[in-house]
Amino acid sequence: MKKLVIAAALVAAASTAYAGSIAEPIIEPPVIVEETSSTSSGILIPLLLLVVIGAAIAAS
């Protein structure tokens, strides 16, 4: 009787190890966060505008 109980326990343990499906796992793509540009690029256009205005005033 003990051998039957031990065999049943081993069969139950072995069957849970193979549980599941053979379908391919779904792997989500990694999330890529793009860095924003520096704040100095926002100052570039007004500085160029000031240079152009200054050059126009100096030329007249």
C-alpha positions as CSV (number, residue, x, y, z in Angstrom):
1,M,0.0,0.0,0.0
2,K,2.9,2.4,0.8
3,K,4.4,1.8,-2.6
4,L,1.1,2.7,-4.3
5,V,0.8,6.0,-2.3
6,I,4.5,6.8,-3.1
7,A,3.9,6.0,-6.8
8,A,0.8,8.1,-6.9
9,A,2.6,11.0,-5.3
10,L,5.5,10.8,-7.8
11,V,3.1,10.7,-10.7
12,A,1.2,13.7,-9.4
13,A,4.5,15.6,-8.9
14,A,5.8,14.7,-12.4
15,S,2.5,15.7,-14.1
16,T,2.6,19.2,-12.6
17,A,6.1,19.7,-14.0
18,Y,4.9,19.2,-17.5
19,A,1.7,21.4,-17.1
20,G,1.2,24.2,-19.5
21,S,1.0,24.7,-23.3
22,I,3.6,24.5,-26.0
23,A,2.5,27.9,-27.4
24,E,5.2,30.5,-27.9
25,P,5.6,32.9,-25.0
26,I,4.5,36.5,-25.7
27,I,7.4,38.8,-25.2
28,E,6.7,42.5,-25.1
29,P,9.1,44.9,-26.9
30,P,11.3,47.1,-24.6
31,V,10.1,50.6,-24.1
32,I,12.6,53.2,-25.4
33,V,12.5,56.6,-24.0
34,E,14.1,59.3,-26.1
35,E,15.9,62.1,-24.3
36,T,14.9,65.6,-25.0
37,S,17.3,68.2,-26.4
38,S,19.1,70.6,-24.2
39,T,17.6,74.0,-23.3
40,S,20.4,75.8,-25.2
41,S,18.8,75.0,-28.5
42,G,15.8,77.1,-27.6
43,I,18.1,80.2,-27.1
44,L,19.9,79.8,-30.5
45,I,17.1,81.3,-32.6
46,P,16.6,84.5,-30.5
47,L,20.4,85.0,-30.3
48,L,20.7,84.8,-34.1
49,L,17.8,87.2,-34.5
50,L,19.6,89.7,-32.2
51,V,22.8,89.4,-34.2
52,V,20.9,90.1,-37.5
53,I,19.1,93.1,-36.0
54,G,22.4,94.4,-34.5
55,A,24.1,94.0,-37.9
56,A,21.3,95.8,-39.6
57,I,21.5,98.7,-37.1
58,A,25.3,98.9,-37.4
59,A,25.1,99.0,-41.2
60,S,22.7,101.9,-41.3
